[in-house]
Amino acid sequence: MRKIVSIFFAFVLGVTLLNGQTFNVGLDTPIDIPDSIVVKNQPFHVQGFEVDRSNGFIYLSFTNRIVKSDMRGRILGSVVDLHGHLGDVAYDPKTNLIYASLECKDDEIGTSISRQMELTPVDSGTSSFYVAVIDASKITKQNLTPEEVGMKRIYLTEVRQDYYMTAKVKGKRFDHKFGCSGIDGITIAPKIGVDSTDRELNSLYIAYGIYQDLERDDNDYQILLRYDLDYISDILNVEDFDVVMAGVPDKYYIYTGNTRYGVQNLDYDPFTNRLYMAVYKGAKPQFPNYSLYAVDVNQLPEYKSLKGGDKKHKFWNLILSQDGKEDISGITGWDFQYGSCGFKSLDNGYYLVAEPSKNGDKHSCKARLYKWNNDKETPFVKVNRSGADWAKYSRYWHKNEAVEAKPKAVFMGNSITDMWESKHPQFFIENNFLGRGISGQTTYQMLARMQRDVVDLAPEYLFILAGINDIAENSGYIRLLDVMKNIKSMCEIAKANGIIPVVCSVIPCDRLNWRKDLKPAESVKELNRLLKEYTASASVYYLDYYTLMDNGKGGLSIENAADGCHPTLQGYSIMEKAVLDFLNKCESEK
């Protein structure tokens, strides 16, 4: 399939680092990412998220579960009952694997979470630290267990060792070497110290959680562990074990001053070629206590002793990126309200950042689009593109580019088509069909998407199921005659490009949950009459779902549509049989 070629315009914001590097932030925002994605009603607060841009998914960690959502915040699946505290997540698009930090601790936080989950707290002295690994393709429905998705855990011996070791600082003995409270931030990035042009994502980085004890100074560093992804892949291939043991990692120390619980979110940004570390602010007065730090990936680590704690031994040290706010301590960073609950670099200076909220005992996450700003005081600013993508071109941007073979059919529509593919993807995959439905859309918007979401894909057939949102006045009042004409225009565009259009009747509907003041049944019948009349006069195929699904009162039975509008799997099975019978008849007549 021919790729869409876009011309990229950029402007220089004038962000020049001390080493002379300049960042050019693109004028074009990431078209596949909305201004905000809201996922609601979770039992714990969001810990981090990752984005699968090619398939339009976002994976969020909510302390005891991984939630899979689409780009509109609609939950598509989840993995629950993870026994322990989930932290940040990372995603590898090459393997479709999700990596998440997972703590099973005997401290106050671990005990509190266990009790809230109604689990037996971890026994004293048995704390363990893992990377949970989940195949994202197996998250196909909600409330799956770790066993159902074949989750594996990588046991981090290095973390457990530091967690249980003591340290002598200023003549006093403290628990937890380096203040190690466990792990949290995690990301996939290039190896530290490689040539700046070699940015192969071949390493998994894991950040320590750090206790905020104000009486010690060996906890004034952030600590990163690095494992080769090839090594991780090898140990995961031990099929007989769901727990595998990691070996000795590379270990890096970054002097930031103390924080509250260490790096909450860790993310690699290819735009700046650095690792961002979002933290809860520390409280030691001798430090600036920023909430965001960064280290350049291409720097060479320096082997030297630490400023606090153990001064007898040497460790691999990294320095902070030098374009942040400066402080007399020599520490640079930024004050940024968000990031500790989710920070994801996109491209060309754009970022998706978590803005958490709570309503009663339910937590929500708004993943908000930001861009890099030329200001040390305000490093990121919100992107507001209200109304800029009225037709939702961005929804299938990457999916369309990934299509390599001509599909048998494209299904153009609204939420009924959108939910069809998400509820029963096998129907589309097995028959070489592509769903291009977008929830809430009217025929105006579908007509605007015809070139990008249909013609460029060159299917043999186009199935159009549209009109109910026009009846609901989602885009304002429109005459039924004009709805029919919009569908007619879609058919004419298809025919002009050698695509066979199939106009589908609007399925029965006698109530609309989002427009309870409207009674749509008679309008549905009238629109179907106009569509059938048009198709007969234009020699266009007409596929009648209405007759097959009508409950005798212009609506749908509860078995076929629980909400009176959107089909259940049983309702979709009626539509699927109609589609396949129609295509079989067409093939036999060739």
N, C-alpha and C positions, 0 to 999 in steps of 0.2 A: 504494500500500500504506500502510495506516495506520501511522504511526510509534509506536513504544513510548514512552510518556511515563513518565519516571522523576522521582521527587521527590528533589531534591538537598539533603541535609543537610550543613551545614558547621559547623566550630567554629573559633574564633580561637586560633591558637597564640601570639599576642602578639608576632609578629615585626614591630616597628615601626622603620622606617628613620628617619634623621635628618630627612628631609623630611616625616615624618608618615605615610608609606605603610604600610599593614598588609596582610600576606598571610594569607588564610584558606585553610588546607589542608583539602580535603574529607575527610570520613569515608569516602566511597565510593571504593575503589581502582579503577583502570582495569580493568574487567571483561574486556576483550579481551586483556589482557597477562598472561601467567603470571608467577609469582614469579621464574622464571629460564628463560632459553633458552640451551641449550648447543650450540655448533657446534664439531665436533672435527676433528682430523687434517688440519691445514693446514701447508704448508711454511714459512710465515713467520708472524710474530705479527700479531694484529689491530691495525688502524690506526684504525678508526672504523666506525660503523654508522648506518643509518637504518631507519625503520619505515614500512611501508605498512599502516596499520591497517584501511583499508576492505577490503583483500583478504587480510589476515593474513600478510603477508610481512615479512621483515627482510633488508636488504641489508648485507653486511659487506665491508669492505676488508681483505684479507690481503696487503698489500705488492705482490704481482704479480697479484692476481686479485680480482674481485668475486664474492662468493658469495651466492646467493639461497636463503633458508631459510624454512620455515614457522615457526609459533610454538612448535613442539616441537623445533626444531633440526634437522629433517630437511632435508637439502640437496636443493633442487629444480632448481637450475641454477647455472652459473658461467660467467664470462668470464675466460679465462686468457691467459697470454703477453702481458700488457701490458708493453711494452718501456719500463721505467722504474720509478720508485718511487711506488706509490700511497699516498696519505695518507688524510685524512678524506673522508667522503662526505656529500652532501646529497640530499634527494629532494623533488621537486615533485609533489604529488598531482594538481594540475590538468593537468599535461602527461604525467605518468607517466615523467618523465625523472630519471635519476640523474646527479648532478654529483660528480666526484671530482677532488681535486688530484693532479697527476701531474708528477713531476720526472724529468728525464733529465740527470743531472749528471756532471761530470768530477771530482768530489772523492772523498775516501776512501770515504764512505758509498755514493755512487753506483757506484763501481768495485766495491766488495765485493758489492753486490746483483747487479750484472751478472754477476759471476763465479759467484755461487751459482745464477743462472738460466741459466748457460752461454751468456751473450751477450757480444758484443764490447763492452768498456767504451766510454763516450763519449769522443771525442777531446778533448784539452785545448782550451778556448776555444769549445766547441760546445754547452755546456749550454743546455737549453731547459726552459720551464715552461709547463704547460698545465692547463686544466680538461678532463678527459675527460667526454664526455656520452654516455650510453647509454639507449636506450629500454628501460625495465624489462620491457615486455611481450614483448620478443624473447629474454629469458633463459628459454628453455623446456626446456633440458637442460644437462647438465654439459659442461665443457671446450669451450665455444664460443670462437672467436677474435674479436678486436675487429672484424675484417672481416665476420664472419658476423652480428654484431648491428648493423652499420652505425655503429660508434662514430665520433664526431667529436671533434676536439680544438680547444680555443680557446687560441690562442697568446698568452701574457701578456707583452707587450713591456715593460711597466713593471717586472716582476720581473727579467727578464733584464738590463735596464738597471742596476738597483741591484746585482744580483749581480756584474756585471763592473766596476762603477765603484769607484774607490778613495776613501778619505776621510782627511783629515788631522785627527788627534785629538791634542791636546796636543803638537803639533810633530812627530808621528810619522805616517807614511803607512801605512794599513791597506787590505787588500783587502776588497771587499764593503761597499758603503755601508750604513750602519745595521746592519752585521753580517748582512746578508741572506744566508741560506743556501738560499733557495727559498721554497716554500709548503707548508702542511699543512692547518690548520683551514679548514673551509668550511661555510657554512650559508645558508639563505634566511630573510630577515627583513624587517621594515618599514624604510623609509628613516630614517636617523638624524635626529633633530631635529624629526620631525613631531608633530602633536598626539597626545596620549596615547590619544585615542579612535579615531584612524585607524591601524589596525594591519594594513593591507594588506601581504601578503607579496610585495613587488614588487622586492626587491633580493637580489642574490647577493653575499655577503661572503666574502672569501678572506684568510686570515691568513698573514703571513710566517713562515717559519722563521728563527730568529735564532741565529747562532753565539755560543757562550758565552765568547768571548775575554775574559779577566779584565783585560787591560791597557788596554782602551778603555772609554769611557763613552757612545759613540753607540749602543750596542747595549742600552741599558737601557729601551727602549720596545718594546711590541708594536705591530705595524703591520697595519691592516686596509685592504683595497681593497674598494670597493663598485661594482658594475655594476648597471644597471637590467635586470631580467629581460626587459622588452620589447625592449631593445637586444640582449640575448643571443639571444632568439628570432629576431630579424631576421637576425643574422649566421649563425645555424645554418641558416637557410633557403637559404643558398648551396649548392645541391645538388651542384654539380660539384666541391666541395672537401671533403676530410675534415679539413683543417686550416684554420681561419679565425682571423683576427687580431683581438684585442680592442683597443679604443681606450684613451684615457686615463681612468682611474677616479677616483672620489672616494678620498681617501687620509687615513686617520686614525691618530694616534699616541696610545698609552696608556702612561703612565709606570708601570711595574710593578717596575722593577729587572730585571736580566738573568736570563734563564732558560736552560735547556739545550735548545737547538733550537727555541725559540719556542712558539707556540700549536699544540699537537698536535690538540686537538679544540675546535671552535668550534660553539656551538649557540644558537639563539634560543629563549627560553622565554616563551611568551605569558602564562603565569601571573604572572611578575614583570616582563614587558616589558623584558627585558634580554638581552644576549649573554653567555653563559658562555664563559670561556677556560680550558681545562684544559692544564696545562704540566708538563714535567719541571722539578723544582726547580732554581733557580740556585745559585751558590756564592759570590757576592760578600757579604762579611760585613756590609757597611753596609746591606743590605736584609733584609727578613724572609723572602724566598725561599719564598713560598707556592706551592702547587700548583694553586690555582684562583682565578681573578679574574672579575670581572663588570663590565660597563658598562651603564648605563641607556640604552635606545634613544631615549627622548624628550628627552634632554638636548641643548642647543644646543652644538655644537663651539666651542671658543675658538681664535682665530687668534693664535698666539704662538710664540716661539722655544722650542727644546728645552733641557732642563736639561743635557744632555750633547752632545758632538760639535758639530754645526753650530749656532752661536749667532747667525750673521749673518742667517739667513733665518727666516721664520715658516712654521708648519705648523698644520694643523687638529688640535687636541688634544681628547681626551675624558678625563673624570675617571672613576675607579673608583667603583662602587657603594659606598655608605658604611656598609652594615650588616655588613661583614666584620670580621675581627680588625684591630685598629688597631696601628700601629707608629710609632715616633718619626720615621720617614722620611715619614710621611703616607700611605704605601701601605696599602691595605686588601685583604684577601683571606681565603682559608681554606686550612687544611691538610686535604686529603682524599686518602686512599690511592689511590683510583681516579679514573677520568675521562679520563686522558690517552690511553687506548686506545679510548675510546668513551663518549659522553655524549649522551643523547637526552632532551629534555624531552617529557613526555606532556601531562598536563593537571592542573589543580587541585593542583599541588605535588608531582607524582610524576615520577620520572625512571628511565630505563633506563640502567644504567652497566655498562661492560665490566670484567669481572674476568678478565684473561688468565692462562693457565697453559701449561705445557710438559711433555710426556712424551717423553723422548728427543729426537728431532729433529722431533717433531710438535707443533704449537701448537693450542690450543683457546681459545675465547672463551665465557665465561658472561656473558650480558647479564642483569644482576640488577636487580630492581625496588627502588628507594629512594623515600623521601619526604623532603620538606623538614622540618627539625627546628629547634626553637627553641633553638639553642645555637651560639654562634660557634665553639666548639671542635669540635663535631660537627655540621656543617651538614646532613648527610643520614644517615638510618638505614634499615636494610634492612626491607622489608615481608615479613612471613611470614604467609601465608594458608593454611597447610597444612590440607588437607581442606575448605577453605571452598567450593570449587567442584567437589564430588565428581562431579557429572554433566557437568561441562565446558560449562555454559551459555555461558561466555565465547567458546567457539570460533567460533561463527557469529553472534555478536551484531551486528557491523557489517554483515556480509553480509546478514543477514535484514532489517535496516532499509533496506538499499539496494534490495531487491526491489520493483519497481513493478508488474509484471504477474503474473497467476496462472501458475504453472508447470504444465506438463502433468503432471509427476510429481516427487515427492521420493523419493530413495533413502536410507532410514535404515539405518545399519549400523555396522560396525567398520572395521578397517584395510583390509579387502578392498574396501569401498565407498570409503573415503578415498583409497586408492591408485588406484582405478579412475579417479576424476575427475582426479587429478594426472597419471596416465600418459596418459590419452586425453581431455583436456578437450573436444575437438571433439564427441565423442558427446553430451555433456551440453548444450553450447551449441547445436548444430544441432537438437536435438530438444526444446528448452525444458525440460530436466531440471535438477534441483538435487541435488547430492550433499550429504548430511548425515551422512557417516560419520566416526567418531572412533576412531582407533587404540586398541586395548586394551579397548574398552568391552564391557560385558556387557548383557544385556537389562534389568537393573534400571536402569542409567543411561540407556539409550535410552527406556525408559518414562517416566522423569522429564523427558526432553527433548521429549516429544510435542507439548505445547502450543506451546512456543517455536519448535521447529525443523520442525514439520509443520503443525499446525492454523492457526497465525497466517499461514502462507504460502498456505493455501487451494488446494492442488493438486487436480487431478482424480483422480490415482492416488497411492497410497503403496506403494512396493516395500520390503519388510522382509527384509533378509538378516542374520540374527543367530543366535547360539548357540555358535559355536566358542569364544569366550572364556569362556563359562559352562562349557563342557566342560573348558577349560583351568584352571578355578577361579581366574580373575583376580580375582574378588570373593569368593573362598572357595567352599566346596563348596555346590552347589545341585542338587536333584533335576531330572532331565530333564523330569519332569511340570511342575515349577514354571517351568522355562524356557519350555515351551510356553504356560503360563498367562500369563506376562509378554507373550509375543507376541500371545496372544489379547486381552489388555487393550489393547495398541496398536491392534489391529484394531477393537475396540469403540469406542475413542475416535475413530478415523478415521470409522467409519460414522456415529457420532452427530453428526459435523460435515460430513456429505455428501461424504466422501472415500472413494474405492474402494480398499480394502486388497488388496494382493497379497502373500501369504506366499511367500517364495522358499525353496526347500530349501537347507540348508547344503551347500556344495560338498564333494566328497570330500576327506578329509584323513586320512592315516595316520601323520603325525608332526608334532610341534610343537617347533620349535627352542628355544622358551623354556620348555618343560616336557617335557624329553626322557624323564622318568620315566613319562609318560602315553602310552597307546596309544589314540588317539581314534577310530579307524575304526568300531568297533562302536557307540560312543556316537553318532556322527554318523548312522549308519543308524537307530538307535532314535529319535533326536530327529526325524528326517525322517518316520518312521512316525507319531509322535504329531502332528506338524504336518499331515500329509496327512489323518489321521483327523479332526482338528479342523476343517480347512477344508471337508471334505466334509459334516460335520454342520452347519456354520454357513453354508453357501452362500457361502464366501469363496474367491476365486481362489487357486490354488496353481501356482507356476511352478517346474518341475523342472529345475534346473541339474545336479543330481547325476547323473542318467542320462546326460546329454549329455557329462559330463566324467570319469566314472569310468574308471579304467584297468584295471578288472576285478579289482582287489585292494583296493578301498575307498580308493584314493589318486588322485593326479594325476600325469600323465606329466610328465617334466622340461620338455617343450616348453610345457606349459600352466601350470606352476608350478615354478620352479627350486628353491624352498625347501620344496616339498611342501604349502604352505598358501596363499600369496598368488599370484594368477594373473599370468602374463606378459601381454603385449599379445595374444598368440595365444589365451590362455585367456580374456581379457576379450572378444575378438571372438566367441567362442562364446556368452558370456552376452549380449552386445549383440544378436546375431541372435535369441536367444530372447526378449528383451524386445520388440524391434520386431515380431517375428512375433506375439507375444501381443497387442500393442496394435493391430496391423492387424486381427487377428481380432475384437477387441472393437469396433473401429470399424465393421467390416463387418456386425456383428450388431445395430448400433443401429437 
